[in-house]
């Protein structure tokens, strides 16, 4: 793959990750779900980053419609979530790719803050990249 093609695909992949955050932030969660493949998987975990053995799987959503139902339900709680995406590292292999990024979010009016990591696998579907699987690990300290 040429440097120009790689740079274009990388930009498109990062755009998908950022667009999902935009959809959540702008209260268009249903459109955020459209960025997943039909058979997409979204796994939500929690872990104390000091102790990988503390990993707990909170939710596994299978299929675009299950993901849509979940994100729309969360949006309906009356909270405004503002996810911020940092440090995207992209690896591309033909029509598949991975993207690892840090997500920090703030929630109003609760003032709740979350820091976590997205581990995304993407697949090119025609001319667009879609998220095939996302593992979101929320970093949280366990009580000592």
N, C-alpha and C positions, 0 to 999 in steps of 0.2 A: 504494500500500500504506500502510495506516495506521501510525502510530508504534508502536502496541501490537503489530500484526502483525509489523512489521519487528523489533522487539525480541524477540518470541517466536521467529521464525525464526533470528535471529542467535544466540540462546542455544542453540537446537537444533543449529545448525551447529558452534558451539564445543564443545558436548557431544560430538559425533561425534569431533572431533579429540582431545579429552581422553579419551574412552572408548577410542580406539585405544591411546593411551599407557598407559591403565590395563590393558588386556588384555595388552600386552607386559610391563608391570611385574609383573602378577599371574600370569604364566606361563599365560595363556589366549590364546596367539597365534592359534589357530584361530578363536576368536570375534572377534578383531581383524580377520581377513580378511573376516568377515561384514559389516563396515562399508563394504565396497567394492561397487560395482555388479557384476553378473555379468560385464560387459565392461570392468571397471576396469583401469587401467594404473598401475603403480608403477615409477617410474624413479628409480634411485639414481645420484647423481653425486658427484664430488669436485672441489673447486676451491680454490685459494688466493684468499681474498677480496681480496687486493691486486692480483691479476692474473686478470681474467676469461678471458683467453685460455688459462689453464691448465685449463679445464674438461675433465673426462674423464667419460664415461658408463660406470659400472661394471656396471650391470644394468638391463634393461628387462623387467618382468614383465607379461604380458598375460593378463587374465582372473582372476576371483576365485580359481579353483583354483590357478593358478600362484602367485598372491600367498600363498595359504594354504600351499602346499608350501614356499615360501621362508621365511616367518616361523616355521613349525613346525620346519623344519630348523635355523634359527638358534637357536631356543629349545632344541633338543636338544643344543647344544654344552655344556650344563652351566653356562652363565653366567647371571647375574641382571642384566638390563638395566633401568634405571630412567630412562625418558625424562620430561623435564619440559618443558612447553609454555608459551611466553611470547608476549606481544604479538600476539595474534590480531587481524588486520585483515580484516573481512568485507565483501564487496560482494554484494548480492542483486539478481537480475534474474528475477523470476517464480519459476519452478521450478528455476533454476540459480543457483549462487553460487560465489564464490571465497573462499578463506581463506588468508592468508599468515601464518605464525607461525614463531617461532624454537624450535628443539628443542635442548635440552642433555640429555645422558644420561651416566650413570655406570654402569659395569659391574663387578660383583663376581664372583669374587674378583680379577679382573685389575687392578682400579683404573683401567681405561681410561676416558677422558672424550672425548666428542664434542660439538661444537657445529655446528649446521646450520640449514637453513631448509626448511620445508615450503611448497610452493606447491600448494594443493589446489583442484580444481574439483569441486563437488558438484552432485548432482541430487536433486530430491525425487521419491521413488518412493512414491506413495500418501501416507501420512502421515509418512514418515520421510525424512530426508536421508541420502544415502549418498555416499561418495567415488567419483567417476567417474575422476579421475586425481590422482595425487600425484607431484610431483617433489621428491625429497629431495636437497638439495645439502649435502654434508658440507664444512665449512670446514676446510681443513688447509693449513698453510704448506708451501711447497715449499722445498727446501734451497737456500740461496744459495751 
